[in-house]
Amino acid sequence: MSQFLDEVRTSIRHRGLADPTEKTYISWIKRYILFQEYQSQDEMTSAPRGVIEGPRGPLD
């Protein structure tokens, strides 16, 4: 998890976002990873369509 968070921090700093924003994003990511019980990145993104994207509207 540490290497992933380092990459996120580097990306945030490259974009020039504020320090409080970085801390907030890192906190959100840590809580999400704990919520997902440390699943691998592939497992977290293998949810069926609609679970992540939400339901499609009539114009989609």
N, C-alpha and C positions, 0 to 999 in steps of 0.2 A: 504494500500500500504506500510505503514511503516514496518509492521511485515515482509512482503515479502522481502523488501529491506534489512532488518536486517539479514534475512536468507541468502540472496545472499552475503552480506558482510562477514558473518561468513564462508561461503563456500569458498569465494575468499581467505580469510586470512588463512584458513585451508590448502589451496593448496600452500600457500607461494608466491602468486603473488604480484607484486610491487604495492605500493600505487597509482601511476598514472594509472596503469591498472585497479585497483578497481574503481577509480573515473570515468574512461572512461566507464567501463561496467555499472556502476550505471546510468550514464548520458544516455547511449543508452537505458537502460531499462525504465527509466522515460519517454523519448521521445516516445518510442514504446507504453507505456501505454496511454499516452496522445493522440497519433495517433489513438489508438483503442477506445478512448472515455470512458475509465474506465470500459470496459466490464469485466465480471468475467473471471477467468482463463479458465473455461470450454467453455465459449463463444468464447474466442480467439483461442482455439485449435479445434473448431468444423468446420473449413473450409473444403470444399470438397478436396478429395485427388487430388494432382496435384497443388493445389494453394500454399501449403506450400512446398511440395517436388519438385515441378517443373515437367516438362514433362518427361516421361520415354523414354529412348533411345531404339534403336532396340535390344540391348543386355541385357536389363533388364528383 
